[in-house]
Amino acid sequence: RSLEIHKIALPPNHPDLASSYNNIALVYSHMGEYSKALSSLERSLEISKIALPPNHPDFAQSYNNIALVYSHIGEYSKALSSYERSLEIYKIALPPNHPDLATSYNNIAMVYYNMGEYSKALSSYERSLEIYKIALPPNHPDLASSYNNIALVYSHMGEYSKAPSSYERSLEIRK
């Protein structure tokens, strides 16, 4: 209903329309209706491309949301491409140690992990952790998650001796 009101009240390429399509897409995604989610996200992106400057952070969020849907349906190469595009935009739009950059590296790592490319996952998780260490307080839960993710990758790589220290650091932070 909100979208219908926006369509009447706003110009056809207004950023608020893009937000409405994005919000609808998130609901479709939560409902498991991924093709409808992708359709709404693509419409949101089309409007944003017209309404916003080329490296606006909203683009990064749009690509991130598209990647998330692709991850849900197991299309990891498409997810990776969209997450990488999101990261490229954030690198231009944000300061070098912004937490959103760390989140982007984390998202890329998750895709690599799901693809079984553990060394690439580890590299991205470590980059994410480096940024989080600078951007967040030392007891932030995202740091604990980062250490946990790194330990998990070490375990899947068969490098069991490297996993405990990261699991222990994660536990210390969570406590």
Beta strands, then each sheet from edge to edge (+ up, - down):
end
